[in-house]
Amino acid sequence: MMLDRPQVSSASPTTTVPTVSREELIGSLRGGRVTLVDVLSPESFAAMHIPGAINLPIATVARRALEVLPDRRAPIVIYCGGPS
């Protein structure tokens, strides 16, 4: 399972971000082992989002992440759109 947080550095523009399969995500959400974050606008989130996701618009991440993320130690999966 690829839910570990990668080490990200602005010095390396080729840093890859691990991906999670749909099945891995569903299992992790059901098991309460991951925090799912939707980074689109509140309007887009209201129109459609994955159940259980937290809305944290990308423009507010630095300012609000500590306030809205329930468990900062849990792996975080970020997406920018509703289910398709």
C-alpha positions in Angstrom: 0.0 0.0 0.0 1.4 3.4 -0.9 -0.1 5.7 1.7 3.1 6.8 3.4 3.8 10.5 3.1 6.6 11.2 0.6 9.4 13.5 1.5 8.8 16.5 -0.7 11.5 19.1 -1.5 11.1 22.2 -3.6 14.7 21.6 -4.7 13.7 18.6 -6.7 11.2 19.4 -9.4 11.0 15.7 -10.4 9.7 14.4 -7.1 7.0 11.9 -7.7 3.9 11.6 -5.6 2.7 8.1 -4.8 -0.7 7.1 -6.0 -3.4 5.0 -4.3 -5.7 2.7 -6.1 -9.4 3.0 -5.7 -9.5 -0.3 -3.8 -6.6 0.8 -1.5 -8.4 4.1 -0.8 -11.8 2.4 0.0 -10.1 -0.1 2.3 -8.2 2.6 4.1 -11.2 4.9 4.5 -13.3 2.0 5.9 -10.6 1.1 8.3 -10.2 4.8 9.4 -6.5 4.7 8.5 -6.4 7.7 6.2 -7.6 11.3 6.0 -9.1 12.2 2.7 -8.8 15.9 1.6 -10.6 17.6 -1.3 -8.6 20.7 -2.3 -11.2 22.3 -4.6 -13.4 25.3 -3.8 -16.2 25.0 -1.3 -18.7 25.4 -4.2 -17.2 22.4 -6.1 -17.0 20.4 -2.8 -20.7 21.1 -2.2 -21.6 20.1 -5.7 -19.9 16.7 -5.5 -17.3 15.1 -3.3 -16.2 11.7 -2.0 -18.1 10.9 1.2 -15.9 11.4 4.3 -13.6 13.9 2.6 -12.6 17.1 4.3 -12.8 20.3 2.2 -9.5 22.2 2.5 -9.2 24.5 -0.6 -5.7 24.6 -1.9 -5.4 28.3 -1.3 -6.1 27.8 2.5 -3.9 24.7 3.1 -1.0 26.5 4.8 -3.4 28.6 7.0 -6.0 26.0 7.9 -4.5 22.5 7.8 -3.6 22.3 11.5 -7.2 23.4 12.4 -9.2 21.1 10.1 -7.1 17.8 9.9 -8.4 15.5 12.6 -5.2 13.4 13.0 -2.0 14.9 11.8 -0.2 11.6 12.2 -2.6 9.8 9.8 -1.6 9.4 6.1 -3.3 12.0 4.0 -4.8 11.4 0.5 -5.4 14.6 -1.4 -7.6 14.8 -4.5 -8.9 17.6 -6.6 -12.2 16.4 -7.9 -15.3 14.4 -7.1 -15.7 10.7 -7.8 -16.0 9.8 -11.5 
